[in-house]
Amino acid sequence: MVNLNLIFPEIFISLSTMFLLILGAFKKNSSKIIHNLSIISLLLIVILIFNNQFESNIFLFSNSYVIDYLSSFMKVITLIGGAFVLIISTRYLKVYELFKIEYSILILCSILGMMVMISSNDLMVFYMGLELQSLPLYVLASFNRDNLKSSEAGLKYFVLSALSSGLLLYGCSLIYGFSGSTNFNIIAESLSNNEYGLTFGLVFILVGLAFKISAVPFHMWAPDVYEGSPTTVTLFFAIVPKVAALTVFIRFLYVPFLNMIDQWQSIVIFLSIASIIFGAIAAIGQNNLKRLIAYSSISHIGFALAGLCVGTNDGIQSSIIYILIYLVMNLGFFCCILMLKRNNQYFENITDLSGLSKNHPLISLSLLIILFSLAGIPPLAGFFAKFYIFKSVIDQSMYFLAIIGLLSTVIAAFYYLRIIKIIYFDEEKEKYDDDHSIFLKISLTLSTLLLFLYFIYPNKLLEIVSKINII
């Protein structure tokens, strides 16, 4: 019963999902009720996690499931991210007649999988959570069945994700074969005897995880899936699964394989450098905003991985701060995209932003702050995110990685500044509709203010994250 009490957030979201599914099956036109109840459920689970033993370090179910500060904190971020996605989705879904009961339920199922992933301390539990997260994402990517690009996005993500899951599962089987256990703690104890065999398994698992966070060279799905999926689904792809995947990266590298840091550090450094460089260069030629943010996300995930490869608590904490600030920047960016609506049609090309400042000065100002923050220009939050990463990398004398990151930041600034030039200096286009939902406006205002005012008191986030000590 104590175990059940500690995993009550997971039980609650499971019961909520099943209840909402039954409600949708028996009650006609219940999309709005289910959508609102889903948001309430996610916010209630945040309260449940805070009421739980937030800072304790407890192992459940034969040490296969862990409740600690890292898992509780990342679950809260995941749930809040999911709630924001649902809150700002309503208008878009109604315009494209996608406001169906399945949308909210699929997001809840995916978030449940992420919560299981975040707390996993066993390869079996981790894989179960990963698949529970991924299966709803296949459906969500192809949710707009009448759109050819959406169907293609779902199919492409499904095929490539199945391949990566196969590689990951093969890696899990190798580790089990050489260590005799799937538990992270027992794997850590058996490292000295089976180092070479476990290295093979570790490489395969890192390939699977790199695919989930769209790190180079396993990024090929991201631009097409981001572009083809409905915009609100792309927002979900861009922010929420990244939090869960980064947590798994941290837990996987630093619990069972901390003593093999010499073997995996070079792999993570390669993933980081390749992602940073490729993401920065490939985004330059993009004309679709969703494709551009896909390549941008590849570059940003490279920076998050740079913090993980240093092998210190400071590095882990800087990566977590980076992904949180990145989440806020993406939320604001997609809020702006969802405001580009005219005659019940949404626009998502860079040229559609032409002269936006003339008719929509507030949206333009928000985009200016968000894009400057994505480029890492001080004193915005994006600058601090990169600063923490560079500091942790330089502290470990990884100067080459820091120089690559700095040069890529300069390259990436080009395409962000190009968008700002189009917004403020190009010829204006027809005015967009102003009938945005109040929740969309609030979300954009909140994210913009957080990015703009972060420099006033940056220590608060540092204090919260500094309690995460894995090593």
N, C-alpha and C positions, 0 to 999 in steps of 0.2 A: 504493500500500500504506500510506503514511503517513496518507492521508485515511481509509482503511478502519479503521486502528488508532484514529484519533481518534473515529470514530463507532461504535466497537465496542459501546458500551451500547445503541444503537439496533438494531444488527445482532443482538445477543444477545437482546433482547426480541422481535424479529421471529421469530428461529429458535425461541425458547422457545414462542411462541404457536402456531406451525405444528406443532411437535413435540407439544404438549399437545392440539391439535385432532386430530391423527392418532391419538394415544394414546386419546383419548376415543372415537373412531370404532371402533377395533378392540378395545378392552378394555371389557367390560361392568362396570357399577357402579364406575366409576373416578372418580366425582365428588370423593371425599375426597382421593385421590392428586393429582388435577389441582389441587385447591384448595390443598393444601399446597405443591406444586411451584411454583405461581404466586407464593405468598408468598416462597418461597426465591429464586425468580428475581428478584423485585423488590428483595430485600435484597442479592443478589449484584450487581445492576446499580449499586446505591448504592456498593458497594465498588469496582466498575470505574471509576465516575466519580471517586472520590477518588484512585484510582491513576493516572488520566489527568492531563493537564496542567491542573489545576483553575483556576489563576490566569492562564493564558496567554490571549492574544487572537489566535485563529487563524481565518482565513477559508478555507473549503473549497469545492470545486466551483464555480469561477468566481465566488467571493465571494457565493454564494447561501446559504451555511450558515456559521454562526459558533459557535465554541467559545470562550466567555469566562467570567469569574467569575459574571456574572449568569445565564447559561444553565446552567452547572454547578450553581450553588446552587439555582436554582428547580427543576431536574430532580430533585435530591436530595429537596427538599420534596415534590414531586409523587409520587415513588416511595414515600416514607415514608407519605404520606397514603393512597395506594392500598393499601399493605401493611396499614395499620391497618384500613381498611374491610374488607378480606378477612378479617383475623384475627377481627374481632368479628361477622362476618356468619353464621358457621356455624350457631349455634343457631336464629336467626331463620329461616334458609332451610329448615332441617330441619322446623321446626314447620309451616310453610306449604307443605311439599313442593316447594320451589323449588331444592333443592340439586342442581343439574344442572351438567354440564360446561361448558355455554355461559356461565354466569355469570362465572366466573373469566377465561375466554378473552376475553369481551367487554370486561371491565375492563382486561385487558392491552392489547388493541387500542386502546382509548380512550387509555390512558396513552402508548402509542407515538405516537399523533397529537399528544398534548400535548407530548411531547419534541421532535417535529419543529417544532411551532409555536414553542416556546420558543427554538430555535436558528435560526429562519428569518431570513434577511437578504434575502429575495426574495419578491415577491407570490405567485409560483407555488408556491413551497415552503410559504409560510404557508398558502395556501388548501388545499393538499393535506393539510397537518397538521390544519387545522380540520375538514375533512370526515372525515378518519380518526378524529378525536376524536368528532365528532357522530353518525356512523352507529351505532356501538355504543350510544350513549346513548338513541337512539330505541327500540332493542330492550329495553334495560334498564328503561326507564320503563314499558313494557308487559309486563314479564317475568312478572307474575302474570296469566296469560291468563284465569283463571276469575273474576277480579275486574273488574267493569265500570269502576270508577274507574281502575284501572291501565291498561286498554285505552284509555280516554279520554285519560289522561295522555300515553301514547305517541303517540296520533294528534295531539293538540293540539300537543305539542312538535315533532312531525315537520312539520306544516303550517306553523307559525309559524317554525320554524327554516329551512325551505326558502325561505320568503319573505325572511328576513333574509340568507340565503346569496346569494340572487339580487341583492339590493341591494348586498351587499358585493362580489360579482363584477362588478357594473356599475361600482362605484367603482374596482375594480382595472383594468378595461378603459379607463376614462377616464384614469386616471393613466398607463397604458401608452401611450395615444394621444397624450397631451400631452408626456410626457417621453421617449418612445421606448425605454423600458426598464422592466423589472419589478424591477431590482436597487435596493435601498434607497440605496446609496451614489451610484449614477448619478442616481437621482431627486433626491437632495439637490443635486447639481451643476446640474441643469436648472431649479431653482426660479425663478430670476430672470426667465427668458424666458416661462414659462407659468404665472404665479402664479394667474390667475383660473380657468383650466381645471383646474389641479391642486386648487384649493380645492373644486370640485364633487366631484371624485373622493374627496377627503379626507372630505367630509361623509358620503357614502354608505358609506365604509368604517367611519367612526365609528358610524354607525347599526347596521351589522352587528355590530360589536364590542360595542356597548352592549347588544344583544340577548343576546349570549353571557354577559354578566355580570349580566343582568337589571337594568339601570339604567333608571330612569323616563325617557321614556315607553314603553320597550320591555320592560317587566317582566311583561306580561299573562300570560305562560305560567307564571311561577314558582309562584304559590300553588296552582294546580290540579295542576301536575306534581309538586310537592313532596308534596301530600296524597295523590294517586292512586298514586304509585310505591311499591313496597315500601320499608319504612323504611330498609333498608341502602343501597338505591339512592339514596334521598333524601339520605342522609349523603354518598354519593359526589358527587352533584350539588352539595351545599352547600359542599364544601371543595376538591375536587381541580381541577375545571375552572376555578375562580376564579383559582388560582395561575397557570395557563397563560395565561388571558385577560389578567390584569393584566400579565404579562411582555410579551405582544404589544402591549398598549397602550403600555407604556414604550418598547419598541423601535421601534414604528411612529411615535410622536409625536416621539421625541427623536433618531432617526437620519435618516430622509429629510425630516422636516418641522420640524426644530428652528428653522429660520429663518422659518417661517410661524407662529410661536407666537402672534402677534396674531390670526391667523384662527381657530386651533383652541382657543385658551385660553378664549374666551367660551363655546364649545360645551361644553367639558368642565366649566366652572363651572356652566352650566345643568344638565347631567346630574347633577352632584354635588348641587347645592341641591335639585333636584326629587326625587332619590332619597332624600336625607336627610329631607326634610319628609314626603313621601308614605309612606315606609316606617314612620316613627315614628307617623303618625296612623292609617294603615290597620290596623296591628297591634292597635290598642286593642280593636276589636270582635271579634277572632278567638277561637274556642273550641277549635279544633283546634291542637295543639302544632306540627304540621308546617306548617300554614298560617301560624301565628304566626312560626315561624323563617324562613319564606319572606319575609314582609314585613320581618322584622328584618334578613335578609340584604340586602334592597334598600337599607335605610338604611345598613347597614355598608359596602356597596360605594360608597355616596355619599361616605363619609368617606375611603375609599381613593382615590377619584378626586380629592378635594380636595387630597391631597398631590401628585398628578400635575400639577394645573393651575398650580402655582406656578412651574414652569420652572427648578427648581434640583435639584442632586444631593441636598440635604437632603430636599426634598419627595419625590423618588423613594424614598429610603431609608426615610422615615417611612411611605410607602404599603406598602412591602414588609414592614416590621415589623408594621404594622397587619394585613395579610392573614395573616401567620404566627400572630399571637396570636388572630385571629378563627378560624383553622383549629383551634387547640387548644380554644377555647371551644365551637365547634360539635361537635367530637369528643366532648367531655365531656357536652354536652347530649344528644346522640343515644345515648350509652352509658346515660344515665339513662332515656331513653324505652324503650330495649331491655330495661330491667329491670322495666318495668311489665307483667309477664306473669302470668296466672292461668288455670289449666285450659287450657293450650295456646292461649291467646288474648292478643294484645298490645293494650294500651289506649293511646290517643294523644290523648284530650281533656283539657283543663285541669281539668275537674271530677274526672277520675280520679286527680288528685294530692291530692284532698281528705283532709286529716288524715294525709298520708303520714309525717310526723315521728313519729307515735305508734308505728307498726309498723316503720318503716325509717329510723331516725335517721341512719345513715351516708349513704344515698342522698340524704336530705333536706339534709344538711350540704353534700354535693357540689353539689347543685342550687342551694343558697343561694350558694355561692362562685361558681359559673358564672354565675348570673343577675346577681349584683352586679357581676361582671366585665364582662358584656355591657352593663350599665347604665353602666359607666365609673366605678364608685365606688372611691376609693383605699382601701388601697394595692395593689389587685389589678392584674393585668396589663392588663386592659381599660382601666383609667385611664391607664396609661402609653402605650398604643396611641393613645388620643385625644389625650393631651398632646403626643406627637411631631407629630401632624397639625396641631394648633392652633398649635404653635410655628413650624412651617415656613410655615403660612399667614400668621401674624401678622408673621413676619420679612419677608414681601413686601408688607406693608401691606394685605392683603386682609381688612380688619376685618369687612366685611359677611358674608363667608363664615364667618368664625369665630363671629360672633354667631348666625347661622342654625344652625350646628352645635351650639353651646352650648344654645340654646333647644330644639332637637330632642332633645338628650340628656336634658333634663329631662322632656320629653313621653314619651320612650321608657322612662324610669325607671318611669313609672306602671304599664305592663303587666308589667314584670319584677317589681315589688314586689307587684303583684296576685297573681302566681303564688306568691310567697313567703308571702303572707297565707293563700292557700288551703292551702298545704302545712302551715303551722304553727298556724293558728287555726280552720280549718273542721273539721267533724265527720269523724271517721275512717271510712274504708271498709274493706271486707274486705281482709285481708292478701294481698300479692302473693307469688308463689313466690320462694324463695330459691336455687333450683338454677341460678344463673347460671354461665356458663363462666368459668374462671380468667382467660382473656384479656380478657373484658369487664370484670372487676373490676380487672385490672392497668391497662387502658386508661383507665378512669374515675379510678383513683387517680393515675396519672401526670399526666393532664390537669389534675386538680384541684390537685395539688401544684405543677405548673408555674405555674398561675394565681395560687395563693396565695403562693408563695415567690419570685415573679419580682422583687419589690421589693428583695430582699436583694442581688442582684447583677445589675441591669439592664444594666450596661455590656457584658456579654459579647455579647449579641445585637447591641448597637450596634457593637461592634468588628467582628463578622463582616460585618454589612450595610454598614458604612462603606467596605468595599473595593469596593463596587459604584459605579463612577463612569462614567456614560454621557456626560455633557456635557464 
